[in-house]
Amino acid sequence: MALATGVAKQVRYKKETTWGTAAGATGGQLLRRVTSDLDLTKDPYQSNEIRDDYQIADYRHGVRTVMGSINGELSPKTYAAFIAAALRKDFVAGATTGAGITHAVVGSTFTDSGNGFITDGFVVGNVINATGFATANNNNHYVLVTAVTAGVITFTPLDGVALTAEAAGASVTISVVGKISYTPETGHTDDSFSIEHFYNDIDQSELFTGCKVNTIEIGLPPTGMSTININLMGKDVTTGVTEYFTTPTATTNTGILAAVNGVGYALGSRQTLITGLTINYAGNMSTEPVVGSNTVPDIFEGRVVINGNLSAFFENGNFRDAFLDEDEIALMFVFTADNTPNPDFISFTMPRVKLGGASKDDGEKAIIQTIPFQALFNDAGTGASKTTLLVQDSSVA
């Protein structure tokens, strides 16, 4: 007798065209995971009738709802569709200069004598690269943008290796790597997914429809793999004895990210003493049952709320004073799959953040600060994203 095992279970998904209606059976995507515990729940109703036989006469099933989480280890491209659904904007191409002969490398800056960087759309937090320089080290060398003016982009290289000074003259293109998503001011998407659990060893399929992203937690410990927890709410489930998604696309094969590889930038400098980070997204989804149906008519979106927590060695008073003075700061984190000049990566930029504390522990050890933070909508103009959170993924094409 065959029994279902986790290693034989497959998770597949596809974006729906209409909420709650199963996506087409072709073109599904296999999803990497640590666990996926999506399941159908029902609201139970028990009779309160008082009877002379001292017993309960009836128990009924009510509204059907899909609930659960997909837990994984964070890797480029793998969870991009769910991150975009949470932020409510599809991943799109970022800024590019187009080929030009006005660009130079001066210290930790790209300069443009044509003053086009702002017009092109570059913003703080972009990871960019250049092609066309005469010096090989300056090409395909990913750098994090830390400041932007019309004629100067200031950056820090992801691998910590400086670029080489080079005057303008070569035909150079500077571009955002991969694609970006962020919570926009208008034109928000309302994505839902059909997600299948296929138990290959016992030929059982469970297709969960109408699944929307309610929360995401990104965990970036100082040691170990980075993690992602995606909590979903859905409409219903359909079961079968054959797979629903036929010939799904193979899982991604990008490297798993670890917080030991990458860049943290805050308070005007590269941060090297952060000991942990979590970023929390909440979409504040809700449902309302209706008379005459055992499923809800929709899952309603609420405000996007981004907050988190970072911990860091107590090196100076900068984080503490930013908390005490209620200063607004930017937080930028790029996590890479390796230490090469052009690694796979995912970046998180929160252009306007307030700190909610700066408490310190104690003991016969290094003192650690715990720093909760709240990200806010950034309505600043030139050189900054008008959003609460911008995510960039190098592997989304």
Secondary structure as GFF3:
##gff-version 3
##sequence-region A 1 397
A	DSSP	three_ten_helix	6	8	.	.	.	ID=ss1
A	DSSP	beta_strand	9	15	.	.	.	ID=ss2
A	DSSP	beta_strand	29	30	.	.	.	ID=ss3
A	DSSP	beta_strand	35	36	.	.	.	ID=ss4
A	DSSP	beta_strand	39	46	.	.	.	ID=ss5
A	DSSP	beta_strand	59	73	.	.	.	ID=ss6
A	DSSP	alpha_helix	80	87	.	.	.	ID=ss7
A	DSSP	beta_strand	92	93	.	.	.	ID=ss8
A	DSSP	beta_strand	103	106	.	.	.	ID=ss9
A	DSSP	beta_strand	109	112	.	.	.	ID=ss10
A	DSSP	alpha_helix	117	120	.	.	.	ID=ss11
A	DSSP	beta_strand	127	131	.	.	.	ID=ss12
A	DSSP	three_ten_helix	136	138	.	.	.	ID=ss13
A	DSSP	beta_strand	143	148	.	.	.	ID=ss14
A	DSSP	beta_strand	152	157	.	.	.	ID=ss15
A	DSSP	beta_strand	173	176	.	.	.	ID=ss16
A	DSSP	beta_strand	179	182	.	.	.	ID=ss17
A	DSSP	beta_strand	193	199	.	.	.	ID=ss18
A	DSSP	beta_strand	204	220	.	.	.	ID=ss19
A	DSSP	beta_strand	227	234	.	.	.	ID=ss20
A	DSSP	beta_strand	236	240	.	.	.	ID=ss21
A	DSSP	beta_strand	262	266	.	.	.	ID=ss22
A	DSSP	beta_strand	269	271	.	.	.	ID=ss23
A	DSSP	beta_strand	274	282	.	.	.	ID=ss24
A	DSSP	beta_strand	305	313	.	.	.	ID=ss25
A	DSSP	alpha_helix	318	324	.	.	.	ID=ss26
A	DSSP	beta_strand	328	336	.	.	.	ID=ss27
A	DSSP	beta_strand	345	355	.	.	.	ID=ss28
A	DSSP	beta_strand	359	360	.	.	.	ID=ss29
A	DSSP	beta_strand	368	375	.	.	.	ID=ss30
A	DSSP	beta_strand	390	393	.	.	.	ID=ss31
###
